[in-house]
Amino acid sequence: MLFGEAECFPEGNIHGKGNLDRLIGFDAQTDTPGTGILRECYVSDGRNMKSFDRHFFLTLVMHKKRKSLWKIQDNLLNLFCSIRKTDKTFTVNIKELYDLKGKVALVTGGARHLGFDAACALAEAGCDLIITSRKLENAVQSAEKLHNLHGGDVLPLSLDVCVYDQVAQVFKAAGQWKGHLDIVVNNAGGNVGISPANLFERDPDDMAQMIMTNLTGALYCCREAGGIMAKQGYGKIINIASIAGMVGRDRRMYMRSNLKGQPVDYAAAKAGVIGMTRDLAGFLSPMGVYVNAISPGGFGPRELPPGFHKDYCDRTPLGRMGTDGKDLKGAILFLASVASDYITGHNLVIDGGFTIWK
Ligand SMILES: NC(=O)c1ccc[n+]([C@@H]2O[C@H](COP(=O)([O-])OP(=O)(O)OC[C@H]3O[C@@H](n4cnc5c(N)ncnc54)[C@H](OP(=O)(O)O)[C@@H]3O)[C@@H](O)[C@H]2O)c1
C-alpha cells in the first residue's frame, strides 16, 4: 500500500512529503518496504513517531487506514512507504518548504480584500481553494478571478460564520471536495454595526454581533476544521486577528479626521482570537494540527481621509500602511507551509512596526 513518498537517509531518518496519514514508515534494515524493523521514523512535523504514546498515535492515524496502522503500532513490522534511497544528509530544499501543490485550502471571506490576497497566495503556491462569501455570487465571481490568475480548482461557497449550521455544512463539503482539507484561513470578520464606536453610545446588539462575527464565528470554524484535520493527523489553521487585540488605540487620530474610530468590542474580539489561537494550538498539536494567528495593522489606503492616512503612516516605523495585494501574502504562505513546521500558537504581527512604538 502506497501512502506517499519518503527519502531514506544514512542515519535511518526519514523526511517525507505529504500528510501524516500518507507517510508512515520504512524498513531501515533491509530497504524493503513492508518488512523489517522500524528503526527511526519522523513524521512530517519533525517528531519521532516512536515517541507518541498509544492514545496519541491512534488518534493520529484513525483516518481511513486504521487497520493497517494498528499493525504498525503492535509489532512495527508492517511498513507502508515507498523508499527512495539517497546519500543525502537530512536537509530540505527551500522551494519544497513553500510548495503547497496538492493541498486544499479554505479561506473564509476569501472573495475580497485580505481574504482574497490570502487565497491568491495559497493558489499561487499550488493549492486548490475553497473561498466563501455571505453572497454566493461574490464568491463565484472571485473564484473565477482566482482561477484565471493562478489556475487550480476553486470551489465558491456561501457562508455566514455566525450561523453554526452553515459552518458545519461548509466544512463538511470542504472536507469531501478532494477528500482532505489541509489549510484553513479564518479571515472573515471586520467592523460590524452602525452605532457609534464610543462605548457609552455603542448599541449592545452591535457589540454582541461584533464578538459573534470576529470571535465566535472563527471558533466555530476552528471546531469544524480542527475535527477534520485531527482525523487526517495534519492541518494548518491560520486565524486573522488584529493589532487591535494587542494594543489600545490612540483615539485622537480618529477624532482629528472626524472618523468613527474603532469600537472596544472589536479589540475584545480580536484579543479573543489571539487567546483562542494559543489555547487551540496546545489542544490540537498532539493531533498534528497547527494553529497560528496573524495580526495585521492598518491596510489600505482604501477609503480613508488623507489626514488619517498621513497620521497613521507617521505613527508607523516603516512609514506606511500595509499594502493590499502584497503585504499579507508572505505570512500566509509561511504559516500554511512546511516552512513553519516548528511554529504553533504564534501571533505573527504584520504592522510595519506600529505596535513596537510607544
Ligand atoms: N483591513 C485592515 O486594516 C485590517 C487590519 C487588521 C485586521 N483585519 C482583519 O482582516 C480580516 C479581513 O479584513 P478586510 O480588511 O479584508 O475586511 P473587509 O474588506 O471588510 O472584508 C471582511 C471579510 O469578512 C467577510 N465577513 C464579514 N462578516 C462575515 C460573516 N458574518 N460571515 C462570513 N464572512 C463574513 C466578508 O465577506 P462577504 O462580505 O463577502 O460575506 C469579507 O470577505 C478581518 O478579520 C479583519 O478584522 C483587517
The ligand as a Gaussian input file, in Angstrom:
#p B3LYP/6-31G(d) Opt

LIG

0 1
 N       -8.016000      45.881000       6.711000
 C       -7.346000      46.072000       7.823000
 O       -6.717000      47.107000       8.000000
 C       -7.327000      45.003000       8.878000
 C       -6.489000      45.180000       9.967000
 C       -6.437000      44.187000      10.956000
 C       -7.223000      43.069000      10.843000
 N       -8.052000      42.933000       9.778000
 C       -8.864000      41.712000       9.704000
 O       -8.615000      41.063000       8.468000
 C       -9.802000      40.381000       8.034000
 C      -10.157000      40.852000       6.633000
 O      -10.210000      42.228000       6.644000
 P      -10.522000      43.078000       5.345000
 O       -9.932000      44.395000       5.563000
 O      -10.235000      42.341000       4.121000
 O      -12.097000      43.237000       5.590000
 P      -13.290000      43.558000       4.657000
 O      -12.857000      44.085000       3.341000
 O      -14.257000      44.343000       5.459000
 O      -13.856000      42.103000       4.457000
 C      -14.401000      41.402000       5.501000
 C      -14.498000      39.979000       5.029000
 O      -15.123000      39.216000       6.036000
 C      -16.267000      38.585000       5.498000
 N      -17.309000      38.566000       6.506000
 C      -17.733000      39.588000       7.296000
 N      -18.714000      39.165000       8.112000
 C      -18.915000      37.855000       7.821000
 C      -19.788000      36.855000       8.322000
 N      -20.684000      37.105000       9.289000
 N      -19.703000      35.617000       7.795000
 C      -18.834000      35.338000       6.817000
 N      -17.992000      36.227000       6.294000
 C      -18.031000      37.480000       6.790000
 C      -16.644000      39.378000       4.285000
 O      -17.273000      38.528000       3.364000
 P      -18.569000      38.907000       2.495000
 O      -18.890000      40.344000       2.721000
 O      -18.145000      38.608000       1.099000
 O      -19.615000      37.985000       3.010000
 C      -15.325000      39.885000       3.768000
 O      -14.716000      38.954000       2.926000
 C      -10.861000      40.700000       9.062000
 O      -10.915000      39.645000      10.011000
 C      -10.342000      41.958000       9.727000
 O      -10.836000      42.126000      11.032000
 C       -8.121000      43.880000       8.792000

